[in-house]
Amino acid sequence: MGKWHTVVQGEYLKKIAEQYGFRQWKTIYNAGENSDFRRKRPNPNVIYPGDRIYIPDKIAKEEAAQTGASHRFVIKGAPLKLRLVLRDPGGEPLDKEPYELTFSVAGEKQTPIKARTSGAGVLEHPLPANCEAAVLRLVRLRRNYPLAVGHLDPVLDPDTGEPVIEGIQARLNNLGFRAGPVDGVLGPETTRALKKFQRARMDRRSPDGIPDENTCKALERDHGS
C-alpha cells in the first residue's frame, strides 16, 4: 500500500523520492493519486511545506538475462543540479571567477570542488544525493556564502497570491541587498533593502519598499527563480 507524505521545509521532490527508494522523482509526481497536487504545483521544482504527496508502491522490474554470465545494468536517474549566476554589486556577471564549492550530506562535508565560473558568471554542478547544504567560497574575494538546499520559499504564495516575506528576504540577500535575517518579518531592514532593489533594478524614482506584485515578480525574475 502506498502512503501520503507531508512536505516539510527543506524538502524537494528528488530528495523525497530518494527517501522512499525511488530513482526517478517523476514516478511520484506522475502518480494518479497526485493529479490534484500536479494542478496545484505545475512546476515540480516549486513545492511548499504542508503539501501532501502520495507515495506509490514500488514495482519490481524484471529483465531477462543469460544465466552463468556477468551482466551490467544501468539504473537511470534524473540528476539534480545546483546552478548559480554570480554578479558584482553593479549586476555584471563575475567572469571566470575562481571558487570552491563544498557540499554537505547528512552533516558531513564533501571534498571541495575547485573551479571557475563561465563567461556569464554561471556555476553548475550536480547535487549529491540527500544534499542539505553547501558553502560557496569566492577565492579571490575571500568570502564564504552558506547555501541551504531546498529552503528557498517562493516570493508569492501559490495559493493566495500574497507575498512570502521569507522568500523575498532570501532573494534580496542573495542579490546583495542585505535584507537581514530570513525571519518573515517585514521590518525596517527588509523595507530598506526593498527600496534599494526597486531603485536599482526597477528604476523607481520614489521607491516605497512595499512588496507589491510587480516588485515580487521583478525580484523573482532578477534572482532567476
PyMOL commands that set and color helices and strands:
alter all, ss='L'
color gray80, all
select helices_A, chain A and resi 13-19+25-29+32-40+165-174+188-201+213-223
alter helices_A, ss='H'
color red, helices_A
select strands_A, chain A and resi 3-6+52-55+81-85+98-105+108-109+113-116+122-126+131-138+143-148
alter strands_A, ss='S'
color yellow, strands_A
deselect
rebuild
show_as cartoon
